[in-house]
Amino acid sequence: MHIWVDADACPNVIKEILFKAALRREVPVTLVANAFLSVPPSPLIKAVQVASGFDEADKEIVRLVKSGDLVITADIPLANAIVDKGATGLNPRGELYTEDNVKGLLRMRNLMEELRSGGMVSGGPAPLGPKDKQEFTNQLDRFLTRSLRKG
């Protein structure tokens, strides 16, 4: 089991939670981004810098992810791609992306993108709050508990 992080847009508070979980649960975590990232010194935590460009980090995550892995991302098309490979996604607000929900979430995302481009809807998600951080932590803990029990 490996945790992959779509790190370009991942909030720092979420990265800190992941670093602690990696050390506590002895699970490898890899941050993938277009820019250099500093990570704590640990054989369990590393960062991979990919070329600049649209979706380069996403492509690298899809290439590396394996069935049973967890990917931290708010990018629903990326979540769809990794779920197709047997992995699970978790967004920074604590919502899991699974076979049961990712296709519907992708359709909703595409509809909202159409409405925004047509000027019918504006704005984006609210800033990450304490409730979101707690929900992320809880979902991460449940996922790791289930996965490590199986392994």
C-alpha positions as CSV (number, residue, x, y, z in Angstrom):
1,M,0.0,0.0,0.0
2,H,1.3,3.4,-1.0
3,I,-0.1,6.9,-0.6
4,W,0.3,9.2,-3.6
5,V,-0.3,12.9,-3.3
6,D,-1.4,15.3,-6.1
7,A,0.7,17.9,-4.3
8,D,0.5,21.0,-6.5
9,A,-2.8,22.0,-5.0
10,C,-2.8,20.0,-1.8
11,P,-3.1,22.2,1.3
12,N,-0.1,22.2,3.6
13,V,-2.3,21.2,6.6
14,I,-3.2,18.0,4.7
15,K,0.4,17.3,3.8
16,E,1.3,17.6,7.5
17,I,-1.4,15.1,8.4
18,L,-0.1,12.7,5.8
19,F,3.5,13.0,7.0
20,K,2.4,12.1,10.6
21,A,0.3,9.2,9.3
22,A,3.2,7.9,7.2
23,L,5.5,7.8,10.3
24,R,2.9,6.5,12.7
25,R,1.5,3.8,10.4
26,E,4.8,3.1,8.5
27,V,3.2,3.7,5.1
28,P,5.1,5.2,2.2
29,V,3.9,8.6,1.0
30,T,5.0,10.2,-2.3
31,L,4.2,13.8,-3.2
32,V,4.1,14.4,-6.9
33,A,4.3,18.0,-8.2
34,N,5.5,20.3,-10.9
35,A,7.6,22.3,-8.4
36,F,10.3,21.3,-5.9
37,L,8.7,20.3,-2.5
38,S,10.5,20.0,0.8
39,V,9.6,16.9,2.8
40,P,10.6,15.7,6.2
41,P,13.7,13.5,6.3
42,S,12.3,10.0,6.3
43,P,12.7,6.9,4.1
44,L,8.9,6.7,4.1
45,I,8.3,10.2,2.7
46,K,9.5,11.5,-0.7
47,A,8.7,14.0,-3.3
48,V,8.8,13.6,-7.1
49,Q,9.1,16.6,-9.3
50,V,7.7,16.2,-12.8
51,A,8.0,18.5,-15.9
52,S,5.9,21.7,-15.9
53,G,2.8,21.3,-17.9
54,F,-0.9,20.7,-17.6
55,D,-1.7,17.4,-15.8
56,E,1.9,16.2,-15.8
57,A,1.7,15.3,-12.1
58,D,-1.6,13.5,-12.7
59,K,-0.1,11.5,-15.5
60,E,2.8,10.4,-13.3
61,I,0.4,9.4,-10.5
62,V,-1.7,7.3,-12.9
63,R,1.5,5.7,-14.3
64,L,2.8,4.7,-10.8
65,V,-0.4,3.9,-8.8
66,K,-1.3,0.3,-8.1
67,S,-4.4,-1.5,-7.0
68,G,-5.0,-0.9,-3.3
69,D,-3.1,2.4,-3.2
70,L,-4.6,5.7,-2.0
71,V,-4.3,8.9,-3.9
72,I,-4.9,12.3,-2.3
73,T,-6.5,14.6,-4.8
74,A,-9.3,17.1,-5.4
75,D,-9.0,16.4,-9.1
76,I,-12.0,14.3,-10.1
77,P,-10.7,13.3,-13.6
78,L,-7.5,12.0,-11.8
79,A,-9.7,10.2,-9.2
80,N,-11.6,8.5,-12.0
81,A,-8.4,7.4,-13.7
82,I,-6.9,5.9,-10.5
83,V,-10.2,4.2,-9.5
84,D,-10.1,2.5,-12.9
85,K,-6.7,1.1,-11.8
86,G,-8.1,-0.3,-8.5
87,A,-6.9,2.5,-6.3
88,T,-9.0,4.7,-4.0
89,G,-9.0,8.5,-4.0
90,L,-9.4,10.8,-1.0
91,N,-10.0,14.5,-1.4
92,P,-8.7,17.1,1.2
93,R,-12.3,17.5,2.5
94,G,-12.5,13.8,3.4
95,E,-14.6,12.5,0.6
96,L,-13.6,9.1,-0.8
97,Y,-13.6,8.5,-4.5
98,T,-14.6,4.9,-5.2
99,E,-16.1,2.8,-8.0
100,D,-19.5,3.5,-6.4
101,N,-19.3,7.3,-6.8
102,V,-16.6,8.6,-9.0
103,K,-18.5,8.3,-12.3
104,G,-21.4,10.4,-10.9
105,L,-19.0,12.9,-9.4
106,L,-17.2,13.2,-12.8
107,R,-20.5,13.9,-14.5
108,M,-21.4,16.5,-11.9
109,R,-18.0,18.2,-12.3
110,N,-18.4,18.3,-16.1
111,L,-21.9,19.8,-15.8
112,M,-20.6,22.5,-13.3
113,E,-17.7,23.3,-15.6
114,E,-20.2,23.8,-18.5
115,L,-22.4,26.1,-16.4
116,R,-19.4,28.1,-15.2
117,S,-18.1,28.5,-18.8
118,G,-21.6,29.7,-19.8
119,G,-21.7,32.2,-17.0
120,M,-24.6,30.5,-15.2
121,V,-22.5,29.7,-12.1
122,S,-19.6,31.4,-10.6
123,G,-17.2,30.8,-7.7
124,G,-15.5,27.7,-6.4
125,P,-15.4,25.7,-3.2
126,A,-15.2,27.3,0.2
127,P,-11.8,27.4,1.9
128,L,-10.8,24.3,3.8
129,G,-12.0,24.5,7.4
130,P,-11.5,22.7,10.6
131,K,-14.5,20.3,9.9
132,D,-12.9,19.4,6.5
133,K,-9.5,18.7,8.2
134,Q,-11.2,16.5,10.8
135,E,-13.2,14.6,8.2
136,F,-10.0,14.1,6.1
137,T,-8.1,12.8,9.1
138,N,-11.0,10.4,10.0
139,Q,-11.3,9.0,6.5
140,L,-7.6,8.6,6.2
141,D,-7.4,6.7,9.5
142,R,-10.3,4.4,8.5
143,F,-8.8,3.7,5.1
144,L,-5.4,2.9,6.6
145,T,-6.9,0.7,9.3
146,R,-8.9,-1.3,6.8
147,S,-5.9,-1.6,4.3
148,L,-3.3,-2.5,6.9
149,R,-5.6,-5.1,8.4
150,K,-6.0,-6.8,5.0
151,G,-2.2,-6.7,4.4
